[in-house]
Amino acid sequence: IDPLQKYCSEIKAIVHLAATVPHSTYYPDNDESANQNRRIDRSIFELQKQSNAPVIYMSTCGLYDRSTSFLKHEDERTQLKISTPYFAAKASGEQLFSSEGVSTILRLSAPVGTGLKPQLVLSRFITSARNNKIISIWGSGSREQDFIDTADIANLIIRILERPKRATINVASSKPITMLKL
């Protein structure tokens, strides 16, 4: 008997955050890291099937085609542009969790909050501002980010856990800001 199987009836919900996110040399955006994400997703999917528990799957708004200015809709797959192995793995994960069971897919924009990695743009900006240093803008500064507070994401997760449903939801502020304006 699978050792996990005896606990499956006790699992009420699964919040799936695990992924090799390509923000470091440990997890480059390559096929090896993407395949590791697929293995993680399949393991969680199997647990979902065994436990019949709803899943909240963290994905990314990075799947959207950024070359268009159209308002992005969760149910419009033609707006997606799978440009890297990481995004391909996330798109595969979305398809997997949409295939059966109750899964809510959250496409996150740019989460910010306590514990922000120091090498990220917003961290560098805040550190420079706090230390009265010059804030350098790379290029034209026209690159945009749509920041969303991790506390807001946590509150959304809690609300979904209270009433799980099959859905794909964009989690963003809807107010992107350019690096120059930031």
Backbone as JSON Lines, residues from 0, in Angstrom:
{"i":0,"aa":"I","n":[0.85,-1.19,0.0],"ca":[0.0,0.0,0.0],"c":[0.89,1.25,0.0]}
{"i":1,"aa":"D","n":[0.49,2.25,-0.74],"ca":[1.2,3.52,-0.78],"c":[1.12,4.15,0.6]}
{"i":2,"aa":"P","n":[2.28,4.51,1.23],"ca":[2.26,5.07,2.58],"c":[1.41,6.33,2.69]}
{"i":3,"aa":"L","n":[1.33,7.09,1.61],"ca":[0.55,8.32,1.63],"c":[-0.95,8.06,1.56]}
{"i":4,"aa":"Q","n":[-1.31,6.92,0.98],"ca":[-2.72,6.63,0.75],"c":[-3.56,6.64,2.03]}
{"i":5,"aa":"K","n":[-2.99,6.19,3.14],"ca":[-3.77,6.14,4.38],"c":[-4.08,7.54,4.9]}
{"i":6,"aa":"Y","n":[-3.35,8.57,4.45],"ca":[-3.6,9.94,4.88],"c":[-4.45,10.74,3.89]}
{"i":7,"aa":"C","n":[-4.69,10.18,2.71],"ca":[-5.39,10.92,1.66],"c":[-6.77,11.4,2.08]}
{"i":8,"aa":"S","n":[-7.47,10.63,2.86],"ca":[-8.82,11.04,3.27],"c":[-8.78,12.25,4.21]}
{"i":9,"aa":"E","n":[-7.63,12.5,4.82],"ca":[-7.5,13.64,5.73],"c":[-7.12,14.94,5.01]}
{"i":10,"aa":"I","n":[-6.7,14.84,3.76],"ca":[-6.29,16.03,3.01],"c":[-7.54,16.77,2.55]}
{"i":11,"aa":"K","n":[-7.68,18.01,2.98],"ca":[-8.86,18.82,2.65],"c":[-8.62,19.7,1.43]}
{"i":12,"aa":"A","n":[-7.37,20.12,1.2],"ca":[-7.02,20.96,0.06],"c":[-5.51,20.96,-0.11]}
{"i":13,"aa":"I","n":[-5.08,21.28,-1.32],"ca":[-3.65,21.34,-1.63],"c":[-3.37,22.7,-2.26]}
{"i":14,"aa":"V","n":[-2.42,23.43,-1.68],"ca":[-1.96,24.69,-2.27],"c":[-0.58,24.4,-2.85]}
{"i":15,"aa":"H","n":[-0.51,24.36,-4.17],"ca":[0.69,23.94,-4.88],"c":[1.52,25.15,-5.3]}
{"i":16,"aa":"L","n":[2.57,25.43,-4.52],"ca":[3.47,26.55,-4.78],"c":[4.82,26.1,-5.32]}
{"i":17,"aa":"A","n":[5.1,24.81,-5.26],"ca":[6.44,24.31,-5.57],"c":[6.77,24.47,-7.05]}
{"i":18,"aa":"A","n":[7.96,25.01,-7.32],"ca":[8.44,25.13,-8.7],"c":[9.9,25.56,-8.67]}
{"i":19,"aa":"T","n":[10.6,25.18,-9.71],"ca":[11.95,25.71,-9.92],"c":[11.75,26.99,-10.73]}
{"i":20,"aa":"V","n":[11.85,28.13,-10.06],"ca":[11.59,29.42,-10.7],"c":[12.92,29.96,-11.21]}
{"i":21,"aa":"P","n":[12.99,30.3,-12.49],"ca":[14.28,30.68,-13.09],"c":[14.75,32.08,-12.73]}
{"i":22,"aa":"H","n":[15.06,32.29,-11.45],"ca":[15.6,33.57,-11.02],"c":[17.0,33.41,-10.43]}
{"i":23,"aa":"S","n":[17.61,32.27,-10.64],"ca":[18.94,32.06,-10.08],"c":[19.72,31.07,-10.92]}
{"i":24,"aa":"T","n":[20.99,30.96,-10.63],"ca":[21.83,30.0,-11.34],"c":[21.47,28.57,-10.96]}
{"i":25,"aa":"Y","n":[20.82,28.39,-9.79],"ca":[20.43,27.04,-9.37],"c":[19.32,26.5,-10.25]}
{"i":26,"aa":"Y","n":[18.48,27.38,-10.73],"ca":[17.35,26.97,-11.57],"c":[17.31,27.82,-12.84]}
{"i":27,"aa":"P","n":[18.19,27.54,-13.79],"ca":[18.16,28.3,-15.04],"c":[16.89,27.95,-15.83]}
{"i":28,"aa":"D","n":[16.52,28.8,-16.75],"ca":[15.33,28.56,-17.57],"c":[15.72,27.64,-18.72]}
{"i":29,"aa":"N","n":[15.79,26.35,-18.38],"ca":[16.16,25.36,-19.4],"c":[15.26,24.14,-19.28]}
{"i":30,"aa":"D","n":[15.45,23.18,-20.18],"ca":[14.59,22.0,-20.21],"c":[14.69,21.17,-18.94]}
{"i":31,"aa":"E","n":[15.87,21.11,-18.35],"ca":[16.04,20.32,-17.13],"c":[15.18,20.87,-15.99]}
{"i":32,"aa":"S","n":[15.24,22.19,-15.78],"ca":[14.4,22.8,-14.74],"c":[12.92,22.67,-15.07]}
{"i":33,"aa":"A","n":[12.57,22.86,-16.34],"ca":[11.17,22.73,-16.76],"c":[10.66,21.31,-16.51]}
{"i":34,"aa":"N","n":[11.49,20.32,-16.82],"ca":[11.08,18.93,-16.59],"c":[10.94,18.63,-15.1]}
{"i":35,"aa":"Q","n":[11.77,19.25,-14.28],"ca":[11.63,19.09,-12.83],"c":[10.27,19.65,-12.39]}
{"i":36,"aa":"N","n":[9.87,20.79,-12.94],"ca":[8.55,21.34,-12.63],"c":[7.43,20.39,-13.05]}
{"i":37,"aa":"R","n":[7.58,19.79,-14.21],"ca":[6.55,18.84,-14.69],"c":[6.45,17.63,-13.75]}
{"i":38,"aa":"R","n":[7.6,17.15,-13.26],"ca":[7.58,16.01,-12.32],"c":[6.88,16.4,-11.02]}
{"i":39,"aa":"I","n":[7.17,17.59,-10.52],"ca":[6.51,18.08,-9.3],"c":[5.0,18.15,-9.53]}
{"i":40,"aa":"D","n":[4.61,18.75,-10.66],"ca":[3.18,18.88,-10.98],"c":[2.5,17.52,-11.06]}
{"i":41,"aa":"R","n":[3.13,16.56,-11.71],"ca":[2.52,15.21,-11.81],"c":[2.36,14.57,-10.44]}
{"i":42,"aa":"S","n":[3.33,14.76,-9.56],"ca":[3.23,14.19,-8.21],"c":[2.06,14.81,-7.44]}
{"i":43,"aa":"I","n":[1.92,16.13,-7.53],"ca":[0.81,16.8,-6.85],"c":[-0.52,16.38,-7.48]}
{"i":44,"aa":"F","n":[-0.54,16.23,-8.8],"ca":[-1.75,15.8,-9.49],"c":[-2.17,14.41,-9.04]}
{"i":45,"aa":"E","n":[-1.2,13.51,-8.89],"ca":[-1.51,12.15,-8.42],"c":[-2.06,12.2,-6.99]}
{"i":46,"aa":"L","n":[-1.49,13.05,-6.15],"ca":[-2.0,13.22,-4.79],"c":[-3.42,13.75,-4.83]}
{"i":47,"aa":"Q","n":[-3.69,14.69,-5.71],"ca":[-5.05,15.22,-5.85],"c":[-6.03,14.11,-6.24]}
{"i":48,"aa":"K","n":[-5.62,13.28,-7.19],"ca":[-6.49,12.18,-7.62],"c":[-6.75,11.2,-6.48]}
{"i":49,"aa":"Q","n":[-5.71,10.88,-5.72],"ca":[-5.87,9.94,-4.6],"c":[-6.72,10.51,-3.48]}
{"i":50,"aa":"S","n":[-6.57,11.79,-3.23],"ca":[-7.25,12.41,-2.08],"c":[-8.59,13.05,-2.44]}
{"i":51,"aa":"N","n":[-8.79,13.29,-3.74],"ca":[-9.98,13.99,-4.22],"c":[-10.08,15.39,-3.61]}
{"i":52,"aa":"A","n":[-8.94,15.98,-3.28],"ca":[-8.9,17.31,-2.67],"c":[-8.77,18.38,-3.76]}
{"i":53,"aa":"P","n":[-9.36,19.54,-3.53],"ca":[-9.17,20.63,-4.49],"c":[-7.73,21.15,-4.44]}
{"i":54,"aa":"V","n":[-7.26,21.68,-5.56],"ca":[-5.9,22.2,-5.67],"c":[-5.95,23.66,-6.08]}
{"i":55,"aa":"I","n":[-5.06,24.44,-5.48],"ca":[-4.77,25.79,-5.96],"c":[-3.38,25.7,-6.56]}
{"i":56,"aa":"Y","n":[-3.3,25.96,-7.87],"ca":[-2.05,25.84,-8.61],"c":[-1.53,27.22,-8.99]}
{"i":57,"aa":"M","n":[-0.3,27.52,-8.56],"ca":[0.31,28.81,-8.87],"c":[0.95,28.77,-10.25]}
{"i":58,"aa":"S","n":[0.48,29.65,-11.11],"ca":[1.04,29.8,-12.44],"c":[1.52,31.25,-12.58]}
{"i":59,"aa":"T","n":[1.58,31.74,-13.79],"ca":[2.17,33.06,-14.01],"c":[1.47,33.82,-15.14]}
{"i":60,"aa":"C","n":[1.32,35.13,-14.96],"ca":[0.83,36.0,-16.03],"c":[1.88,36.13,-17.12]}
{"i":61,"aa":"G","n":[3.09,35.66,-16.86],"ca":[4.16,35.68,-17.85],"c":[3.84,34.83,-19.08]}
{"i":62,"aa":"L","n":[2.8,34.0,-18.99],"ca":[2.39,33.2,-20.13],"c":[1.77,34.04,-21.25]}
{"i":63,"aa":"Y","n":[1.3,35.23,-20.91],"ca":[0.62,36.04,-21.91],"c":[1.6,36.64,-22.91]}
{"i":64,"aa":"D","n":[1.11,36.82,-24.13],"ca":[1.88,37.46,-25.18],"c":[2.02,38.94,-24.85]}
{"i":65,"aa":"R","n":[3.22,39.37,-24.52],"ca":[3.44,40.75,-24.11],"c":[3.53,41.71,-25.28]}
{"i":66,"aa":"S","n":[3.57,41.16,-26.49],"ca":[3.69,42.04,-27.66],"c":[2.34,42.63,-28.08]}
{"i":67,"aa":"T","n":[1.27,42.2,-27.43],"ca":[-0.05,42.76,-27.74],"c":[-0.51,43.64,-26.58]}
{"i":68,"aa":"S","n":[-1.32,44.63,-26.9],"ca":[-1.81,45.52,-25.86],"c":[-3.23,45.16,-25.43]}
{"i":69,"aa":"F","n":[-3.75,44.04,-25.94],"ca":[-5.1,43.63,-25.59],"c":[-5.22,43.32,-24.1]}
{"i":70,"aa":"L","n":[-6.39,43.59,-23.55],"ca":[-6.69,43.18,-22.19],"c":[-6.65,41.65,-22.17]}
{"i":71,"aa":"K","n":[-5.93,41.08,-21.21],"ca":[-5.75,39.63,-21.18],"c":[-6.88,38.95,-20.41]}
{"i":72,"aa":"H","n":[-7.43,37.89,-21.01],"ca":[-8.52,37.13,-20.4],"c":[-8.05,35.71,-20.11]}
{"i":73,"aa":"E","n":[-8.42,35.21,-18.96],"ca":[-7.98,33.9,-18.52],"c":[-8.43,32.78,-19.44]}
{"i":74,"aa":"D","n":[-9.6,32.92,-20.05],"ca":[-10.15,31.84,-20.86],"c":[-9.76,31.92,-22.33]}
{"i":75,"aa":"E","n":[-8.89,32.82,-22.68],"ca":[-8.49,33.0,-24.07],"c":[-7.06,32.5,-24.27]}
{"i":76,"aa":"R","n":[-6.94,31.2,-24.6],"ca":[-5.62,30.58,-24.73],"c":[-4.82,31.13,-25.91]}
{"i":77,"aa":"T","n":[-5.5,31.77,-26.88],"ca":[-4.78,32.33,-28.02],"c":[-3.95,33.54,-27.61]}
{"i":78,"aa":"Q","n":[-4.17,34.08,-26.42],"ca":[-3.39,35.22,-25.94],"c":[-2.09,34.78,-25.26]}
{"i":79,"aa":"L","n":[-1.88,33.48,-25.17],"ca":[-0.67,32.97,-24.53],"c":[0.47,32.89,-25.54]}
{"i":80,"aa":"K","n":[1.68,33.12,-25.04],"ca":[2.88,32.98,-25.86],"c":[3.9,32.24,-25.01]}
{"i":81,"aa":"I","n":[4.11,31.0,-25.35],"ca":[5.01,30.14,-24.57],"c":[6.42,30.34,-25.12]}
{"i":82,"aa":"S","n":[7.19,31.2,-24.46],"ca":[8.47,31.64,-25.01],"c":[9.7,30.99,-24.38]}
{"i":83,"aa":"T","n":[9.54,30.29,-23.26],"ca":[10.69,29.68,-22.59],"c":[10.3,28.31,-22.05]}
{"i":84,"aa":"P","n":[11.27,27.48,-21.7],"ca":[10.95,26.18,-21.1],"c":[10.13,26.32,-19.81]}
{"i":85,"aa":"Y","n":[10.43,27.33,-18.99],"ca":[9.67,27.54,-17.75],"c":[8.2,27.8,-18.07]}
{"i":86,"aa":"F","n":[7.94,28.7,-19.01],"ca":[6.55,29.0,-19.38],"c":[5.86,27.79,-19.99]}
{"i":87,"aa":"A","n":[6.59,26.99,-20.75],"ca":[6.01,25.77,-21.33],"c":[5.59,24.81,-20.22]}
{"i":88,"aa":"A","n":[6.43,24.68,-19.19],"ca":[6.09,23.8,-18.06],"c":[4.87,24.33,-17.31]}
{"i":89,"aa":"K","n":[4.79,25.65,-17.11],"ca":[3.63,26.24,-16.43],"c":[2.36,26.01,-17.25]}
{"i":90,"aa":"A","n":[2.44,26.19,-18.56],"ca":[1.27,25.94,-19.42],"c":[0.85,24.47,-19.34]}
{"i":91,"aa":"S","n":[1.82,23.56,-19.31],"ca":[1.52,22.13,-19.16],"c":[0.86,21.85,-17.82]}
{"i":92,"aa":"G","n":[1.36,22.5,-16.77],"ca":[0.76,22.33,-15.44],"c":[-0.67,22.81,-15.41]}
{"i":93,"aa":"E","n":[-0.94,23.93,-16.04],"ca":[-2.32,24.44,-16.11],"c":[-3.23,23.43,-16.81]}
{"i":94,"aa":"Q","n":[-2.76,22.88,-17.92],"ca":[-3.57,21.9,-18.65],"c":[-3.8,20.66,-17.8]}
{"i":95,"aa":"L","n":[-2.77,20.2,-17.12],"ca":[-2.89,19.02,-16.27],"c":[-3.95,19.22,-15.19]}
{"i":96,"aa":"F","n":[-3.84,20.32,-14.44],"ca":[-4.77,20.55,-13.34],"c":[-6.17,20.93,-13.82]}
{"i":97,"aa":"S","n":[-6.29,21.37,-15.06],"ca":[-7.61,21.66,-15.62],"c":[-8.3,20.41,-16.15]}
{"i":98,"aa":"S","n":[-7.55,19.33,-16.28],"ca":[-8.09,18.13,-16.93],"c":[-9.11,17.38,-16.09]}
{"i":99,"aa":"E","n":[-8.97,17.4,-14.77],"ca":[-9.95,16.71,-13.91],"c":[-9.79,17.2,-12.48]}
{"i":100,"aa":"G","n":[-10.82,16.97,-11.69],"ca":[-10.79,17.43,-10.31],"c":[-11.09,18.91,-10.21]}
{"i":101,"aa":"V","n":[-11.16,19.38,-8.99],"ca":[-11.42,20.8,-8.74],"c":[-10.07,21.49,-8.53]}
{"i":102,"aa":"S","n":[-9.71,22.33,-9.5],"ca":[-8.45,23.06,-9.41],"c":[-8.68,24.52,-9.76]}
{"i":103,"aa":"T","n":[-8.11,25.38,-8.94],"ca":[-8.12,26.81,-9.22],"c":[-6.7,27.19,-9.61]}
{"i":104,"aa":"I","n":[-6.55,27.72,-10.81],"ca":[-5.24,28.13,-11.31],"c":[-5.12,29.63,-11.11]}
{"i":105,"aa":"L","n":[-4.08,30.04,-10.4],"ca":[-3.84,31.45,-10.17],"c":[-2.64,31.89,-11.01]}
{"i":106,"aa":"R","n":[-2.88,32.79,-11.95],"ca":[-1.8,33.36,-12.75],"c":[-1.33,34.64,-12.06]}
{"i":107,"aa":"L","n":[-0.18,34.53,-11.4],"ca":[0.36,35.66,-10.64],"c":[1.13,36.6,-11.56]}
{"i":108,"aa":"S","n":[1.04,37.89,-11.26],"ca":[1.82,38.88,-12.0],"c":[3.2,38.99,-11.35]}
{"i":109,"aa":"A","n":[3.44,40.0,-10.55],"ca":[4.76,40.2,-9.92],"c":[4.56,40.33,-8.41]}
{"i":110,"aa":"P","n":[4.59,39.2,-7.68],"ca":[4.38,39.26,-6.23],"c":[5.49,40.01,-5.51]}
{"i":111,"aa":"V","n":[5.1,40.85,-4.56],"ca":[6.06,41.55,-3.72],"c":[5.59,41.48,-2.28]}
{"i":112,"aa":"G","n":[6.54,41.42,-1.36],"ca":[6.21,41.38,0.05],"c":[7.44,41.07,0.87]}
{"i":113,"aa":"T","n":[7.23,40.75,2.11],"ca":[8.31,40.43,3.02],"c":[9.15,39.28,2.45]}
{"i":114,"aa":"G","n":[10.45,39.41,2.56],"ca":[11.34,38.36,2.09],"c":[11.67,38.45,0.61]}
{"i":115,"aa":"L","n":[11.4,39.59,0.0],"ca":[11.69,39.79,-1.41],"c":[13.19,39.59,-1.65]}
{"i":116,"aa":"K","n":[13.53,38.84,-2.68],"ca":[14.94,38.56,-2.97],"c":[15.68,39.85,-3.31]}
{"i":117,"aa":"P","n":[16.89,40.04,-2.77],"ca":[17.6,41.31,-2.95],"c":[17.99,41.63,-4.39]}
{"i":118,"aa":"Q","n":[18.08,40.63,-5.26],"ca":[18.5,40.89,-6.64],"c":[17.35,41.32,-7.54]}
{"i":119,"aa":"L","n":[16.11,41.29,-7.06],"ca":[14.98,41.68,-7.89],"c":[14.9,43.2,-8.01]}
{"i":120,"aa":"V","n":[14.29,43.65,-9.09],"ca":[14.23,45.08,-9.41],"c":[13.69,45.91,-8.25]}
{"i":121,"aa":"L","n":[12.55,45.51,-7.7],"ca":[11.93,46.31,-6.65],"c":[12.82,46.36,-5.4]}
{"i":122,"aa":"S","n":[13.45,45.25,-5.06],"ca":[14.37,45.24,-3.91],"c":[15.51,46.22,-4.11]}
{"i":123,"aa":"R","n":[16.1,46.2,-5.29],"ca":[17.22,47.11,-5.57],"c":[16.75,48.56,-5.5]}
{"i":124,"aa":"F","n":[15.56,48.82,-6.04],"ca":[15.0,50.16,-6.01],"c":[14.81,50.63,-4.57]}
{"i":125,"aa":"I","n":[14.19,49.81,-3.75],"ca":[13.91,50.17,-2.35],"c":[15.21,50.4,-1.59]}
{"i":126,"aa":"T","n":[16.19,49.52,-1.77],"ca":[17.48,49.66,-1.09],"c":[18.16,50.98,-1.48]}
{"i":127,"aa":"S","n":[18.16,51.28,-2.77],"ca":[18.77,52.53,-3.22],"c":[18.03,53.74,-2.66]}
{"i":128,"aa":"A","n":[16.71,53.7,-2.69],"ca":[15.91,54.84,-2.19],"c":[16.14,55.04,-0.69]}
{"i":129,"aa":"R","n":[16.15,53.95,0.08],"ca":[16.36,54.06,1.54],"c":[17.73,54.62,1.88]}
{"i":130,"aa":"N","n":[18.72,54.35,1.03],"ca":[20.09,54.78,1.29],"c":[20.44,56.06,0.54]}
{"i":131,"aa":"N","n":[19.43,56.76,0.04],"ca":[19.63,58.01,-0.7],"c":[20.66,57.87,-1.81]}
{"i":132,"aa":"K","n":[20.64,56.73,-2.49],"ca":[21.55,56.5,-3.61],"c":[20.84,56.81,-4.92]}
{"i":133,"aa":"I","n":[21.63,56.95,-5.95],"ca":[21.08,57.17,-7.29],"c":[20.38,55.9,-7.74]}
{"i":134,"aa":"I","n":[19.2,56.07,-8.3],"ca":[18.45,54.94,-8.83],"c":[18.71,54.87,-10.32]}
{"i":135,"aa":"S","n":[19.35,53.81,-10.75],"ca":[19.71,53.65,-12.17],"c":[18.57,52.97,-12.92]}
{"i":136,"aa":"I","n":[18.29,53.5,-14.08],"ca":[17.29,52.92,-14.97],"c":[18.04,52.29,-16.14]}
{"i":137,"aa":"W","n":[17.74,51.04,-16.43],"ca":[18.38,50.37,-17.56],"c":[17.53,50.61,-18.8]}
{"i":138,"aa":"G","n":[18.17,50.91,-19.89],"ca":[17.44,51.15,-21.13],"c":[16.55,52.37,-21.01]}
{"i":139,"aa":"S","n":[15.38,52.3,-21.63],"ca":[14.46,53.45,-21.66],"c":[13.61,53.55,-20.4]}
{"i":140,"aa":"G","n":[13.58,52.48,-19.61],"ca":[12.74,52.47,-18.42],"c":[11.29,52.16,-18.74]}
{"i":141,"aa":"S","n":[11.01,51.75,-19.98],"ca":[9.63,51.49,-20.39],"c":[9.13,50.1,-20.0]}
{"i":142,"aa":"R","n":[10.02,49.23,-19.53],"ca":[9.6,47.9,-19.08],"c":[8.61,48.07,-17.93]}
{"i":143,"aa":"E","n":[7.51,47.3,-17.98],"ca":[6.47,47.41,-16.96],"c":[6.43,46.18,-16.07]}
{"i":144,"aa":"Q","n":[5.98,46.38,-14.85],"ca":[5.7,45.3,-13.9],"c":[4.33,45.6,-13.3]}
{"i":145,"aa":"D","n":[3.6,44.55,-13.02],"ca":[2.29,44.69,-12.38],"c":[2.42,44.04,-11.01]}
{"i":146,"aa":"F","n":[2.8,44.85,-10.01],"ca":[3.09,44.33,-8.68],"c":[1.8,43.99,-7.93]}
{"i":147,"aa":"I","n":[1.85,42.89,-7.18],"ca":[0.73,42.47,-6.33],"c":[1.31,42.03,-4.99]}
{"i":148,"aa":"D","n":[0.72,42.52,-3.91],"ca":[1.21,42.23,-2.57],"c":[0.94,40.77,-2.2]}
{"i":149,"aa":"T","n":[1.94,40.13,-1.62],"ca":[1.78,38.73,-1.22],"c":[0.68,38.56,-0.17]}
{"i":150,"aa":"A","n":[0.43,39.59,0.63],"ca":[-0.67,39.51,1.61],"c":[-2.01,39.41,0.89]}
{"i":151,"aa":"D","n":[-2.15,40.11,-0.23],"ca":[-3.38,40.01,-1.02],"c":[-3.53,38.62,-1.64]}
{"i":152,"aa":"I","n":[-2.41,38.06,-2.08],"ca":[-2.43,36.7,-2.63],"c":[-2.84,35.71,-1.55]}
{"i":153,"aa":"A","n":[-2.29,35.85,-0.35],"ca":[-2.65,34.95,0.76],"c":[-4.13,35.06,1.09]}
{"i":154,"aa":"N","n":[-4.66,36.27,1.11],"ca":[-6.1,36.44,1.38],"c":[-6.95,35.78,0.3]}
{"i":155,"aa":"L","n":[-6.52,35.89,-0.96],"ca":[-7.24,35.23,-2.05],"c":[-7.22,33.71,-1.87]}
{"i":156,"aa":"I","n":[-6.08,33.16,-1.52],"ca":[-5.97,31.71,-1.3],"c":[-6.94,31.27,-0.21]}
{"i":157,"aa":"I","n":[-6.99,32.01,0.87],"ca":[-7.9,31.66,1.98],"c":[-9.35,31.67,1.49]}
{"i":158,"aa":"R","n":[-9.71,32.68,0.72],"ca":[-11.08,32.77,0.21],"c":[-11.4,31.61,-0.72]}
{"i":159,"aa":"I","n":[-10.45,31.23,-1.57],"ca":[-10.67,30.1,-2.48],"c":[-10.81,28.8,-1.68]}
{"i":160,"aa":"L","n":[-10.0,28.64,-0.64],"ca":[-10.07,27.42,0.17],"c":[-11.44,27.29,0.86]}
{"i":161,"aa":"E","n":[-12.08,28.41,1.14],"ca":[-13.41,28.38,1.74],"c":[-14.47,27.89,0.76]}
{"i":162,"aa":"R","n":[-14.26,28.15,-0.54],"ca":[-15.21,27.76,-1.59],"c":[-14.45,27.36,-2.84]}
{"i":163,"aa":"P","n":[-13.82,26.19,-2.85],"ca":[-13.02,25.78,-4.01],"c":[-13.87,25.68,-5.27]}
{"i":164,"aa":"K","n":[-13.26,26.05,-6.4],"ca":[-13.96,25.92,-7.68],"c":[-12.95,25.78,-8.81]}
{"i":165,"aa":"R","n":[-13.44,25.27,-9.93],"ca":[-12.62,25.16,-11.14],"c":[-12.58,26.53,-11.8]}
{"i":166,"aa":"A","n":[-11.4,27.1,-11.9],"ca":[-11.28,28.41,-12.52],"c":[-9.81,28.72,-12.78]}
{"i":167,"aa":"T","n":[-9.59,29.63,-13.72],"ca":[-8.29,30.24,-13.92],"c":[-8.48,31.72,-13.65]}
{"i":168,"aa":"I","n":[-7.64,32.26,-12.77],"ca":[-7.81,33.65,-12.32],"c":[-6.49,34.4,-12.47]}
{"i":169,"aa":"N","n":[-6.54,35.55,-13.13],"ca":[-5.38,36.44,-13.16],"c":[-5.3,37.15,-11.81]}
{"i":170,"aa":"V","n":[-4.13,37.13,-11.21],"ca":[-3.93,37.8,-9.92],"c":[-2.94,38.93,-10.18]}
{"i":171,"aa":"A","n":[-3.5,40.12,-10.35],"ca":[-2.7,41.28,-10.7],"c":[-3.4,42.53,-10.19]}
{"i":172,"aa":"S","n":[-2.68,43.62,-10.15],"ca":[-3.26,44.87,-9.66],"c":[-4.04,45.59,-10.76]}
{"i":173,"aa":"S","n":[-3.8,45.25,-12.0],"ca":[-4.34,45.9,-13.2],"c":[-3.78,47.3,-13.38]}
{"i":174,"aa":"K","n":[-2.71,47.6,-12.64],"ca":[-2.06,48.91,-12.77],"c":[-0.56,48.72,-12.94]}
{"i":175,"aa":"P","n":[-0.15,48.25,-14.13],"ca":[1.29,48.1,-14.33],"c":[1.99,49.45,-14.27]}
{"i":176,"aa":"I","n":[3.24,49.41,-13.86],"ca":[4.02,50.64,-13.73],"c":[5.35,50.45,-14.45]}
{"i":177,"aa":"T","n":[5.77,51.47,-15.16],"ca":[7.06,51.39,-15.86],"c":[8.17,51.55,-14.83]}
{"i":178,"aa":"M","n":[9.33,51.05,-15.18],"ca":[10.48,51.2,-14.29],"c":[10.84,52.67,-14.13]}
{"i":179,"aa":"L","n":[10.66,53.47,-15.2],"ca":[10.95,54.9,-15.12],"c":[10.03,55.58,-14.13]}
{"i":180,"aa":"K","n":[8.73,55.27,-14.17],"ca":[7.79,55.88,-13.26],"c":[8.02,55.4,-11.82]}
{"i":181,"aa":"L","n":[8.35,54.12,-11.66],"ca":[8.63,53.57,-10.34],"c":[9.76,54.35,-9.69]}
